Amino acid sequence: MLRQILEPKTEEYKLLIPKEYINRKIEILVLPFDEPTCACIDGAQILQNTAGLLRNKKLDPVQWQGNLRSEWDNRP
């Protein structure tokens, strides 16, 4: 299978068909391509929004991690 996304500058486009597709039925489609909208989480934005939230807290990281893990031990 071949797939190529291009931005034509004219109405004509020269198409080269690979040798392994000669004498076979092939399908050629011309469709508009829109950039996909990403519904994924933007890590940089999350970091910017949350950076420094815990800076002024007096937390013991080992105790904090232990508390988080104990929450999983108590689940049904």
Stockholm file with secondary structure:
# STOCKHOLM 1.0

chainA/1-76         MLRQILEPKTEEYKLLIPKEYINRKIEILVLPFDEPTCACIDGAQILQNTAGLLRNKKLDPVQWQGNLRSEWDNRP
#=GR chainA/1-76 SS CCCCCCCCSSSCCCCCCCGGGTTSCCCCCCCCCCCCCCCSCCHHHHHHHHTTTTTTSCCCHHHHHHHHHHHHHTCC
#=GC SS_cons        CCCCCCCCSSSCCCCCCCGGGTTSCCCCCCCCCCCCCCCSCCHHHHHHHHTTTTTTSCCCHHHHHHHHHHHHHTCC
//
